[in-house]
Amino acid sequence: MAAVKEPLHSGTPAHELVCMSPPEAPFFLNPSPVREARQEYRALFRNAGFKQGQSRRAVASQRAILAHDSLVNCQLCHHHCGVNRLAGERGPCHAGSQTRFFSAQTEVGDELDLLPCYNIALSGCDLRCDFCITGENSWNPNAGEPFDAREIAARACEALAAGARSVMLLGGEPTIHLPATLEFAAAMPDTAILVWKTNAHCSRQSRELLHGMFNVWVADFKFGNDGCAERLAGIKDYLNPVTQNLLWANRTSRLIVRHLLMPGHLDCCWAPIAAWLSALLPEVEVSLRAAFWPAWHSYRHSELRKTVSVAELEAAHAIAQDRGINLMQ
């Protein structure tokens, strides 16, 4: 098997890594998410790190078993539905015990220094974003083909040998398929650059299992207030878990925060997000995406029936500059 390049964010081998209404008040002024994330991080640092000499592959293999067993009372995402997926029960994501995928190929549409990237898109998601560009597959955990972790890992290694720089697991949402994704990590070489593309709506339990498994987290920060999150994605209490997860991810891996600009959501979403990032993650890399397309069920919302205007794009960059946001090129 051909050698794979070292992780982008440091010279440290992977196995050594520790692993449209605005809100009533600026949510970033509430210190509790920061304090809670720091307290949880200290506990995880003590309990979830690799033992000396352990490889990522070995740890991932052990955690895959734990993740599978946890499906009897599923708490993988912040819904905390507690359904028994092993017995055929279904929660908000509608996923069972089997994982499927709808795409696995090398792509060049992600952040520049991750490219070329071999992207593996898993079927199903715990959110219901009406504007999802892959909604037909992302909302349906039964879409696509069965996911065989070893087979897909072999295909990923072939892609790396052919010139791909990294391997990304995405969706839908990979968190709801944590047993399969950990099996995949266990089948990949420790030197492979693994990227976790997520909606950042995972639970603490998932964080413990993911600790140190992925070199890079590419995390969506979709909404700047809980109202837009509930109206556009059916999610209550969005900001609290997402902000805690971003703070945690920034301390355990290289973090890239993505925000998709949406028409009509500059002041209610991007502006407060930029304020929060400036205050609490001032150096984090931010990927500001402007290629919104009115796909899937966007028509349900009048402001989402069009693309982002030039004026909105210019205003978004002005906000980023004013807040000192570390925008990626």
TORKOL-4160 file (C-alpha; in steps of 0.2 Angstrom, whole numbers, padded with zeros to 4 digits, m for minus):
329
<pt num="1" X="0000" Y="0000" Z="0000"/>
<pt num="2" X="0007" Y="0017" Z="m0005"/>
<pt num="3" X="0012" Y="0029" Z="0009"/>
<pt num="4" X="0000" Y="0043" Z="0013"/>
<pt num="5" X="0005" Y="0061" Z="0017"/>
<pt num="6" X="0006" Y="0066" Z="0035"/>
<pt num="7" X="m0009" Y="0076" Z="0043"/>
<pt num="8" X="m0010" Y="0094" Z="0037"/>
<pt num="9" X="m0011" Y="0103" Z="0054"/>
<pt num="10" X="0005" Y="0097" Z="0061"/>
<pt num="11" X="0020" Y="0085" Z="0059"/>
<pt num="12" X="0012" Y="0073" Z="0073"/>
<pt num="13" X="0007" Y="0056" Z="0067"/>
<pt num="14" X="m0012" Y="0053" Z="0068"/>
<pt num="15" X="m0010" Y="0040" Z="0082"/>
<pt num="16" X="m0001" Y="0052" Z="0093"/>
<pt num="17" X="m0015" Y="0065" Z="0092"/>
<pt num="18" X="m0025" Y="0068" Z="0108"/>
<pt num="19" X="m0037" Y="0065" Z="0102"/>
<pt num="20" X="m0178" Y="0177" Z="0052"/>
<pt num="21" X="m0179" Y="0184" Z="0069"/>
<pt num="22" X="m0163" Y="0188" Z="0078"/>
<pt num="23" X="m0161" Y="0181" Z="0096"/>
<pt num="24" X="m0167" Y="0191" Z="0110"/>
<pt num="25" X="m0149" Y="0193" Z="0117"/>
<pt num="26" X="m0132" Y="0189" Z="0109"/>
<pt num="27" X="m0130" Y="0170" Z="0113"/>
<pt num="28" X="m0111" Y="0172" Z="0114"/>
<pt num="29" X="m0113" Y="0182" Z="0129"/>
<pt num="30" X="m0118" Y="0167" Z="0139"/>
<pt num="31" X="m0103" Y="0159" Z="0146"/>
<pt num="32" X="m0110" Y="0143" Z="0151"/>
<pt num="33" X="m0107" Y="0134" Z="0135"/>
<pt num="34" X="m0088" Y="0139" Z="0136"/>
<pt num="35" X="m0087" Y="0133" Z="0154"/>
<pt num="36" X="m0096" Y="0117" Z="0151"/>
<pt num="37" X="m0086" Y="0113" Z="0136"/>
<pt num="38" X="m0069" Y="0116" Z="0145"/>
<pt num="39" X="m0075" Y="0105" Z="0160"/>
<pt num="40" X="m0080" Y="0091" Z="0149"/>
<pt num="41" X="m0064" Y="0093" Z="0139"/>
<pt num="42" X="m0053" Y="0091" Z="0154"/>
<pt num="43" X="m0063" Y="0075" Z="0159"/>
<pt num="44" X="m0061" Y="0068" Z="0142"/>
<pt num="45" X="m0043" Y="0072" Z="0141"/>
<pt num="46" X="m0040" Y="0062" Z="0157"/>
<pt num="47" X="m0051" Y="0047" Z="0151"/>
<pt num="48" X="m0051" Y="0046" Z="0132"/>
<pt num="49" X="m0033" Y="0048" Z="0127"/>
<pt num="50" X="m0023" Y="0034" Z="0118"/>
<pt num="51" X="m0012" Y="0024" Z="0129"/>
<pt num="52" X="0006" Y="0025" Z="0125"/>
<pt num="53" X="0010" Y="0014" Z="0109"/>
<pt num="54" X="m0008" Y="0012" Z="0104"/>
<pt num="55" X="m0013" Y="0015" Z="0086"/>
<pt num="56" X="m0028" Y="0024" Z="0080"/>
<pt num="57" X="m0033" Y="0008" Z="0071"/>
<pt num="58" X="m0033" Y="m0002" Z="0087"/>
<pt num="59" X="m0043" Y="0011" Z="0097"/>
<pt num="60" X="m0056" Y="0013" Z="0083"/>
<pt num="61" X="m0058" Y="m0005" Z="0083"/>
<pt num="62" X="m0062" Y="m0006" Z="0101"/>
<pt num="63" X="m0073" Y="0009" Z="0101"/>
<pt num="64" X="m0083" Y="0002" Z="0086"/>
<pt num="65" X="m0089" Y="m0012" Z="0097"/>
<pt num="66" X="m0095" Y="0001" Z="0110"/>
<pt num="67" X="m0104" Y="0011" Z="0098"/>
<pt num="68" X="m0113" Y="m0003" Z="0091"/>
<pt num="69" X="m0118" Y="m0009" Z="0108"/>
<pt num="70" X="m0124" Y="0009" Z="0112"/>
<pt num="71" X="m0138" Y="0007" Z="0098"/>
<pt num="72" X="m0149" Y="m0002" Z="0110"/>
<pt num="73" X="m0152" Y="0015" Z="0118"/>
<pt num="74" X="m0146" Y="0027" Z="0105"/>
<pt num="75" X="m0139" Y="0043" Z="0112"/>
<pt num="76" X="m0127" Y="0047" Z="0097"/>
<pt num="77" X="m0135" Y="0064" Z="0092"/>
<pt num="78" X="m0142" Y="0078" Z="0103"/>
<pt num="79" X="m0160" Y="0072" Z="0101"/>
<pt num="80" X="m0156" Y="0059" Z="0114"/>
<pt num="81" X="m0170" Y="0049" Z="0108"/>
<pt num="82" X="m0165" Y="0033" Z="0117"/>
<pt num="83" X="m0173" Y="0021" Z="0104"/>
<pt num="84" X="m0167" Y="0003" Z="0102"/>
<pt num="85" X="m0160" Y="0003" Z="0084"/>
<pt num="86" X="m0154" Y="m0015" Z="0086"/>
<pt num="87" X="m0172" Y="m0020" Z="0089"/>
<pt num="88" X="m0178" Y="m0010" Z="0074"/>
<pt num="89" X="m0185" Y="0005" Z="0083"/>
<pt num="90" X="m0182" Y="0022" Z="0074"/>
<pt num="91" X="m0179" Y="0039" Z="0081"/>
<pt num="92" X="m0179" Y="0056" Z="0072"/>
<pt num="93" X="m0165" Y="0051" Z="0060"/>
<pt num="94" X="m0175" Y="0035" Z="0055"/>
<pt num="95" X="m0159" Y="0025" Z="0054"/>
<pt num="96" X="m0158" Y="0007" Z="0060"/>
<pt num="97" X="m0143" Y="m0003" Z="0064"/>
<pt num="98" X="m0136" Y="m0005" Z="0046"/>
<pt num="99" X="m0127" Y="0009" Z="0037"/>
<pt num="100" X="m0129" Y="0014" Z="0019"/>
<pt num="101" X="m0120" Y="0026" Z="0007"/>
<pt num="102" X="m0125" Y="0035" Z="m0008"/>
<pt num="103" X="m0108" Y="0042" Z="m0015"/>
<pt num="104" X="m0090" Y="0037" Z="m0013"/>
<pt num="105" X="m0078" Y="0047" Z="m0025"/>
<pt num="106" X="m0064" Y="0059" Z="m0026"/>
<pt num="107" X="m0070" Y="0077" Z="m0027"/>
<pt num="108" X="m0062" Y="0094" Z="m0028"/>
<pt num="109" X="m0076" Y="0105" Z="m0020"/>
<pt num="110" X="m0070" Y="0106" Z="m0002"/>
<pt num="111" X="m0057" Y="0117" Z="0007"/>
<pt num="112" X="m0042" Y="0119" Z="m0004"/>
<pt num="113" X="m0028" Y="0111" Z="0007"/>
<pt num="114" X="m0039" Y="0095" Z="0009"/>
<pt num="115" X="m0040" Y="0092" Z="m0010"/>
<pt num="116" X="m0041" Y="0081" Z="m0019"/>
<pt num="117" X="m0052" Y="0073" Z="m0006"/>
<pt num="118" X="m0060" Y="0056" Z="m0007"/>
<pt num="119" X="m0078" Y="0059" Z="0000"/>
<pt num="120" X="m0089" Y="0045" Z="0007"/>
<pt num="121" X="m0107" Y="0051" Z="0009"/>
<pt num="122" X="m0118" Y="0041" Z="0021"/>
<pt num="123" X="m0137" Y="0040" Z="0020"/>
<pt num="124" X="m0148" Y="0048" Z="0033"/>
<pt num="125" X="m0147" Y="0063" Z="0045"/>
<pt num="126" X="m0153" Y="0069" Z="0062"/>
<pt num="127" X="m0157" Y="0086" Z="0055"/>
<pt num="128" X="m0171" Y="0090" Z="0042"/>
<pt num="129" X="m0164" Y="0106" Z="0033"/>
<pt num="130" X="m0177" Y="0111" Z="0020"/>
<pt num="131" X="m0162" Y="0118" Z="0010"/>
<pt num="132" X="m0152" Y="0102" Z="0009"/>
<pt num="133" X="m0143" Y="0100" Z="m0008"/>
<pt num="134" X="m0143" Y="0081" Z="m0006"/>
<pt num="135" X="m0160" Y="0080" Z="0004"/>
<pt num="136" X="m0167" Y="0065" Z="m0006"/>
<pt num="137" X="m0152" Y="0054" Z="0001"/>
<pt num="138" X="m0148" Y="0064" Z="0016"/>
<pt num="139" X="m0165" Y="0062" Z="0024"/>
<pt num="140" X="m0167" Y="0044" Z="0019"/>
<pt num="141" X="m0155" Y="0031" Z="0028"/>
<pt num="142" X="m0161" Y="0018" Z="0016"/>
<pt num="143" X="m0154" Y="0027" Z="0001"/>
<pt num="144" X="m0139" Y="0020" Z="m0009"/>
<pt num="145" X="m0130" Y="0004" Z="m0005"/>
<pt num="146" X="m0124" Y="m0006" Z="0010"/>
<pt num="147" X="m0109" Y="0001" Z="0018"/>
<pt num="148" X="m0095" Y="m0012" Z="0020"/>
<pt num="149" X="m0081" Y="m0003" Z="0030"/>
<pt num="150" X="m0067" Y="m0014" Z="0024"/>
<pt num="151" X="m0072" Y="m0013" Z="0006"/>
<pt num="152" X="m0074" Y="0006" Z="0006"/>
<pt num="153" X="m0058" Y="0008" Z="0016"/>
<pt num="154" X="m0049" Y="m0002" Z="0002"/>
<pt num="155" X="m0056" Y="0010" Z="m0011"/>
<pt num="156" X="m0051" Y="0025" Z="m0001"/>
<pt num="157" X="m0033" Y="0019" Z="0001"/>
<pt num="158" X="m0033" Y="0016" Z="m0018"/>
<pt num="159" X="m0038" Y="0034" Z="m0020"/>
<pt num="160" X="m0025" Y="0040" Z="m0008"/>
<pt num="161" X="m0012" Y="0030" Z="m0018"/>
<pt num="162" X="m0018" Y="0038" Z="m0034"/>
<pt num="163" X="m0016" Y="0056" Z="m0027"/>
<pt num="164" X="m0030" Y="0060" Z="m0015"/>
<pt num="165" X="m0024" Y="0070" Z="m0001"/>
<pt num="166" X="m0037" Y="0066" Z="0012"/>
<pt num="167" X="m0053" Y="0055" Z="0015"/>
<pt num="168" X="m0069" Y="0063" Z="0021"/>
<pt num="169" X="m0084" Y="0055" Z="0030"/>
<pt num="170" X="m0100" Y="0065" Z="0027"/>
<pt num="171" X="m0118" Y="0063" Z="0024"/>
<pt num="172" X="m0131" Y="0066" Z="0028"/>
<pt num="173" X="m0123" Y="0065" Z="0045"/>
<pt num="174" X="m0110" Y="0052" Z="0049"/>
<pt num="175" X="m0113" Y="0054" Z="0068"/>
<pt num="176" X="m0129" Y="0043" Z="0067"/>
<pt num="177" X="m0118" Y="0029" Z="0059"/>
<pt num="178" X="m0104" Y="0030" Z="0072"/>
<pt num="179" X="m0101" Y="0011" Z="0073"/>
<pt num="180" X="m0098" Y="0010" Z="0054"/>
<pt num="181" X="m0087" Y="0025" Z="0054"/>
<pt num="182" X="m0076" Y="0019" Z="0068"/>
<pt num="183" X="m0075" Y="0002" Z="0059"/>
<pt num="184" X="m0069" Y="0012" Z="0044"/>
<pt num="185" X="m0056" Y="0021" Z="0054"/>
<pt num="186" X="m0050" Y="0005" Z="0061"/>
<pt num="187" X="m0047" Y="m0001" Z="0043"/>
<pt num="188" X="m0037" Y="0014" Z="0037"/>
<pt num="189" X="m0019" Y="0017" Z="0040"/>
<pt num="190" X="m0014" Y="0028" Z="0055"/>
<pt num="191" X="m0005" Y="0040" Z="0043"/>
<pt num="192" X="m0021" Y="0043" Z="0033"/>
<pt num="193" X="m0028" Y="0061" Z="0034"/>
<pt num="194" X="m0046" Y="0057" Z="0040"/>
<pt num="195" X="m0059" Y="0072" Z="0039"/>
<pt num="196" X="m0075" Y="0072" Z="0049"/>
<pt num="197" X="m0088" Y="0082" Z="0040"/>
<pt num="198" X="m0102" Y="0085" Z="0053"/>
<pt num="199" X="m0117" Y="0096" Z="0057"/>
<pt num="200" X="m0110" Y="0097" Z="0075"/>
<pt num="201" X="m0126" Y="0091" Z="0083"/>
<pt num="202" X="m0118" Y="0076" Z="0091"/>
<pt num="203" X="m0119" Y="0071" Z="0109"/>
<pt num="204" X="m0106" Y="0070" Z="0122"/>
<pt num="205" X="m0106" Y="0051" Z="0121"/>
<pt num="206" X="m0102" Y="0053" Z="0102"/>
<pt num="207" X="m0088" Y="0065" Z="0106"/>
<pt num="208" X="m0080" Y="0052" Z="0118"/>
<pt num="209" X="m0080" Y="0039" Z="0105"/>
<pt num="210" X="m0074" Y="0051" Z="0091"/>
<pt num="211" X="m0060" Y="0058" Z="0102"/>
<pt num="212" X="m0043" Y="0057" Z="0092"/>
<pt num="213" X="m0051" Y="0047" Z="0078"/>
<pt num="214" X="m0051" Y="0061" Z="0064"/>
<pt num="215" X="m0037" Y="0073" Z="0060"/>
<pt num="216" X="m0049" Y="0087" Z="0054"/>
<pt num="217" X="m0066" Y="0092" Z="0059"/>
<pt num="218" X="m0076" Y="0101" Z="0046"/>
<pt num="219" X="m0091" Y="0107" Z="0056"/>
<pt num="220" X="m0106" Y="0117" Z="0050"/>
<pt num="221" X="m0112" Y="0132" Z="0060"/>
<pt num="222" X="m0129" Y="0133" Z="0050"/>
<pt num="223" X="m0139" Y="0145" Z="0061"/>
<pt num="224" X="m0136" Y="0160" Z="0072"/>
<pt num="225" X="m0152" Y="0158" Z="0083"/>
<pt num="226" X="m0163" Y="0144" Z="0088"/>
<pt num="227" X="m0178" Y="0151" Z="0079"/>
<pt num="228" X="m0171" Y="0149" Z="0062"/>
<pt num="229" X="m0165" Y="0132" Z="0066"/>
<pt num="230" X="m0182" Y="0126" Z="0072"/>
<pt num="231" X="m0191" Y="0134" Z="0057"/>
<pt num="232" X="m0178" Y="0128" Z="0043"/>
<pt num="233" X="m0172" Y="0112" Z="0050"/>
<pt num="234" X="m0185" Y="0107" Z="0064"/>
<pt num="235" X="m0172" Y="0108" Z="0078"/>
<pt num="236" X="m0175" Y="0115" Z="0095"/>
<pt num="237" X="m0161" Y="0120" Z="0106"/>
<pt num="238" X="m0148" Y="0121" Z="0092"/>
<pt num="239" X="m0135" Y="0133" Z="0098"/>
<pt num="240" X="m0131" Y="0126" Z="0115"/>
<pt num="241" X="m0125" Y="0109" Z="0108"/>
<pt num="242" X="m0117" Y="0115" Z="0093"/>
<pt num="243" X="m0107" Y="0129" Z="0101"/>
<pt num="244" X="m0101" Y="0117" Z="0114"/>
<pt num="245" X="m0096" Y="0104" Z="0101"/>
<pt num="246" X="m0086" Y="0117" Z="0091"/>
<pt num="247" X="m0076" Y="0122" Z="0107"/>
<pt num="248" X="m0072" Y="0104" Z="0110"/>
<pt num="249" X="m0067" Y="0100" Z="0092"/>
<pt num="250" X="m0056" Y="0115" Z="0092"/>
<pt num="251" X="m0046" Y="0108" Z="0107"/>
<pt num="252" X="m0045" Y="0090" Z="0100"/>
<pt num="253" X="m0042" Y="0092" Z="0082"/>
<pt num="254" X="m0039" Y="0104" Z="0068"/>
<pt num="255" X="m0056" Y="0113" Z="0066"/>
<pt num="256" X="m0064" Y="0121" Z="0051"/>
<pt num="257" X="m0080" Y="0130" Z="0053"/>
<pt num="258" X="m0092" Y="0131" Z="0038"/>
<pt num="259" X="m0106" Y="0143" Z="0036"/>
<pt num="260" X="m0117" Y="0142" Z="0021"/>
<pt num="261" X="m0124" Y="0160" Z="0018"/>
<pt num="262" X="m0142" Y="0159" Z="0014"/>
<pt num="263" X="m0153" Y="0173" Z="0006"/>
<pt num="264" X="m0162" Y="0184" Z="0019"/>
<pt num="265" X="m0151" Y="0177" Z="0034"/>
<pt num="266" X="m0137" Y="0189" Z="0035"/>
<pt num="267" X="m0142" Y="0198" Z="0050"/>
<pt num="268" X="m0151" Y="0184" Z="0060"/>
<pt num="269" X="m0138" Y="0170" Z="0056"/>
<pt num="270" X="m0121" Y="0175" Z="0049"/>
<pt num="271" X="m0119" Y="0191" Z="0059"/>
<pt num="272" X="m0121" Y="0183" Z="0077"/>
<pt num="273" X="m0111" Y="0168" Z="0071"/>
<pt num="274" X="m0097" Y="0179" Z="0066"/>
<pt num="275" X="m0098" Y="0188" Z="0083"/>
<pt num="276" X="m0097" Y="0172" Z="0092"/>
<pt num="277" X="m0083" Y="0165" Z="0082"/>
<pt num="278" X="m0074" Y="0182" Z="0085"/>
<pt num="279" X="m0076" Y="0181" Z="0104"/>
<pt num="280" X="m0073" Y="0163" Z="0107"/>
<pt num="281" X="m0064" Y="0155" Z="0092"/>
<pt num="282" X="m0055" Y="0170" Z="0085"/>
<pt num="283" X="m0041" Y="0160" Z="0076"/>
<pt num="284" X="m0052" Y="0146" Z="0070"/>
<pt num="285" X="m0052" Y="0143" Z="0051"/>
<pt num="286" X="m0069" Y="0148" Z="0043"/>
<pt num="287" X="m0075" Y="0143" Z="0027"/>
<pt num="288" X="m0089" Y="0155" Z="0021"/>
<pt num="289" X="m0099" Y="0147" Z="0007"/>
<pt num="290" X="m0109" Y="0157" Z="m0004"/>
<pt num="291" X="m0115" Y="0144" Z="m0017"/>
<pt num="292" X="m0133" Y="0142" Z="m0009"/>
<pt num="293" X="m0145" Y="0134" Z="m0022"/>
<pt num="294" X="m0164" Y="0133" Z="m0018"/>
<pt num="295" X="m0164" Y="0114" Z="m0018"/>
<pt num="296" X="m0175" Y="0101" Z="m0010"/>
<pt num="297" X="m0189" Y="0110" Z="0001"/>
<pt num="298" X="m0182" Y="0127" Z="0000"/>
<pt num="299" X="m0198" Y="0133" Z="m0009"/>
<pt num="300" X="m0207" Y="0131" Z="0008"/>
<pt num="301" X="m0198" Y="0147" Z="0013"/>
<pt num="302" X="m0200" Y="0163" Z="0003"/>
<pt num="303" X="m0183" Y="0170" Z="0006"/>
<pt num="304" X="m0175" Y="0153" Z="0001"/>
<pt num="305" X="m0182" Y="0153" Z="m0017"/>
<pt num="306" X="m0167" Y="0162" Z="m0024"/>
<pt num="307" X="m0148" Y="0163" Z="m0023"/>
<pt num="308" X="m0137" Y="0174" Z="m0012"/>
<pt num="309" X="m0136" Y="0192" Z="m0020"/>
<pt num="310" X="m0120" Y="0201" Z="m0023"/>
<pt num="311" X="m0125" Y="0214" Z="m0010"/>
<pt num="312" X="m0127" Y="0200" Z="0003"/>
<pt num="313" X="m0111" Y="0192" Z="m0001"/>
<pt num="314" X="m0101" Y="0209" Z="0000"/>
<pt num="315" X="m0110" Y="0213" Z="0016"/>
<pt num="316" X="m0105" Y="0195" Z="0023"/>
<pt num="317" X="m0087" Y="0198" Z="0019"/>
<pt num="318" X="m0088" Y="0215" Z="0027"/>
<pt num="319" X="m0095" Y="0207" Z="0043"/>
<pt num="320" X="m0081" Y="0195" Z="0043"/>
<pt num="321" X="m0068" Y="0208" Z="0041"/>
<pt num="322" X="m0075" Y="0219" Z="0054"/>
<pt num="323" X="m0075" Y="0204" Z="0066"/>
<pt num="324" X="m0058" Y="0198" Z="0061"/>
<pt num="325" X="m0064" Y="0182" Z="0055"/>
<pt num="326" X="m0050" Y="0170" Z="0049"/>
<pt num="327" X="m0058" Y="0166" Z="0032"/>
<pt num="328" X="m0051" Y="0152" Z="0021"/>
<pt num="329" X="m0047" Y="0156" Z="0003"/>
